Amino acid sequence: MRILLIGTILLGWSGVGLSAERTSAPSEARAYIIAPANGEVVGESFVVKFGLHGMGVAPAGVNKPNTGHFHLIVDGSLPDLNHPMGKQVRHFGGGQTETRLKLKPGTHTLQLIMGDARHIPHRPAVISEPVRITVEE
């Protein structure tokens, strides 16, 4: 019994094997990247501005209906929607709505996904369209 309980606690803590309850989001909610624009050429250091329609922004840990905080995916794919988002995304748990990035020259993709107070994507997931940019020296 003790081993089973410890295993269950560890699985729950690590997020492996267990799904988390997802917080509801309004069906009309959508995240989007204000800047840079899709196809834009930028320097190695540039500002990414986040946009959100149909819900509000709140810091991580604030459990308020129809709110969440931004996570940015740089050159990656969407995370597992049933678990807290980890290192594959950049977290903006302070409620930030923009950030400065520094990327190597080349083509990159940027995409936003909202997370609830626990960093778990909403249901339905609030995800931006990917923005493709070119970074030049």
C-alpha positions as CSV (number, residue, x, y, z in Angstrom):
1,M,0.0,0.0,0.0
2,R,2.8,2.5,0.9
3,I,4.7,1.8,-2.3
4,L,1.5,2.4,-4.4
5,L,0.7,5.6,-2.6
6,I,4.3,6.9,-3.0
7,G,4.2,6.0,-6.7
8,T,0.9,7.8,-7.2
9,I,2.2,10.9,-5.5
10,L,5.4,10.9,-7.6
11,L,3.4,10.3,-10.8
12,G,1.0,13.2,-9.9
13,W,3.9,15.5,-9.0
14,S,5.9,14.8,-12.2
15,G,2.9,15.0,-14.4
16,V,3.7,11.6,-15.9
17,G,0.8,9.3,-16.5
18,L,-1.9,11.6,-15.0
19,S,-4.0,14.1,-16.8
20,A,-4.9,17.4,-15.1
21,E,-8.4,18.9,-15.1
22,R,-8.3,21.7,-17.7
23,T,-9.9,25.1,-17.0
24,S,-12.6,26.3,-19.3
25,A,-12.0,29.2,-21.7
26,P,-14.7,31.1,-23.6
27,S,-15.2,29.6,-27.1
28,E,-14.5,33.0,-28.7
29,A,-11.1,33.5,-26.9
30,R,-8.1,33.7,-29.1
31,A,-4.4,34.6,-28.6
32,Y,-2.4,36.3,-31.3
33,I,1.0,37.9,-31.8
34,I,0.7,41.6,-32.4
35,A,4.4,42.0,-33.4
36,P,6.4,41.0,-35.2
37,A,4.2,40.4,-38.2
38,N,4.1,37.1,-40.0
39,G,6.9,37.2,-42.6
40,E,8.7,40.1,-41.0
41,V,12.5,40.4,-41.1
42,V,13.9,41.5,-37.7
43,G,17.3,42.0,-36.1
44,E,18.8,39.6,-33.6
45,S,17.1,41.3,-30.7
46,F,13.5,42.3,-31.1
47,V,10.2,42.7,-29.1
48,V,7.4,40.2,-29.3
49,K,4.0,41.7,-28.3
50,F,1.2,39.4,-27.2
51,G,-2.5,39.9,-27.9
52,L,-5.6,38.3,-26.4
53,H,-9.3,38.5,-27.3
54,G,-12.2,37.2,-25.2
55,M,-10.5,36.7,-21.9
56,G,-8.1,38.4,-19.4
57,V,-4.5,38.1,-18.4
58,A,-3.6,37.2,-14.8
59,P,-0.4,36.0,-13.2
60,A,0.3,32.3,-12.7
61,G,-1.3,31.1,-9.5
62,V,-4.3,33.5,-9.8
63,N,-7.4,31.2,-10.3
64,K,-10.0,33.6,-11.7
65,P,-12.5,32.6,-14.4
66,N,-11.7,33.4,-18.0
67,T,-8.1,34.4,-17.3
68,G,-4.7,33.0,-18.0
69,H,-1.1,33.9,-18.7
70,F,1.0,33.7,-21.8
71,H,3.5,31.0,-22.9
72,L,5.6,31.4,-26.0
73,I,6.8,28.6,-28.2
74,V,9.9,29.4,-30.1
75,D,10.7,27.0,-33.0
76,G,8.8,24.2,-31.3
77,S,5.5,22.3,-31.3
78,L,2.5,22.5,-29.1
79,P,2.9,20.9,-25.7
80,D,0.7,18.1,-24.3
81,L,-2.6,20.0,-23.6
82,N,-3.5,17.8,-20.6
83,H,-0.4,18.6,-18.5
84,P,1.3,21.7,-17.1
85,M,3.6,23.2,-19.7
86,G,7.3,22.7,-19.0
87,K,10.6,23.7,-20.5
88,Q,9.4,23.5,-24.1
89,V,7.7,26.9,-23.7
90,R,8.8,30.2,-22.3
91,H,6.6,31.1,-19.3
92,F,5.2,34.6,-18.6
93,G,3.7,33.9,-15.2
94,G,3.9,37.5,-14.1
95,G,1.1,38.4,-16.5
96,Q,3.6,40.0,-19.0
97,T,2.2,40.9,-22.5
98,E,5.5,41.3,-24.3
99,T,9.1,40.2,-24.2
100,R,12.4,40.9,-25.9
101,L,13.9,37.9,-27.7
102,K,17.4,37.4,-29.0
103,L,17.6,34.7,-31.7
104,K,20.3,33.5,-34.0
105,P,20.0,34.6,-37.7
106,G,17.7,32.4,-39.7
107,T,14.0,31.5,-40.0
108,H,12.1,31.0,-36.8
109,T,8.5,30.4,-35.7
110,L,6.7,32.0,-32.7
111,Q,3.4,30.8,-31.3
112,L,1.5,31.7,-28.1
113,I,-0.5,29.3,-25.9
114,M,-2.4,30.4,-22.8
115,G,-2.1,28.6,-19.5
116,D,-4.3,28.7,-16.5
117,A,-3.2,29.4,-12.9
118,R,-1.3,26.0,-13.0
119,H,0.3,26.4,-16.4
120,I,-2.2,24.0,-18.0
121,P,-3.7,24.9,-21.4
122,H,-7.4,25.8,-21.2
123,R,-10.3,23.8,-22.7
124,P,-10.6,24.7,-25.5
125,A,-6.9,25.6,-25.9
126,V,-6.3,29.3,-26.6
127,I,-3.5,29.2,-29.2
128,S,-2.3,31.7,-31.7
129,E,-1.5,31.1,-35.3
130,P,2.2,30.5,-35.7
131,V,4.2,33.6,-36.9
132,R,7.2,32.9,-39.1
133,I,10.0,35.5,-39.0
134,T,13.5,35.9,-40.4
135,V,16.3,37.1,-38.1
136,E,19.1,38.9,-39.9
137,E,22.4,40.1,-38.4
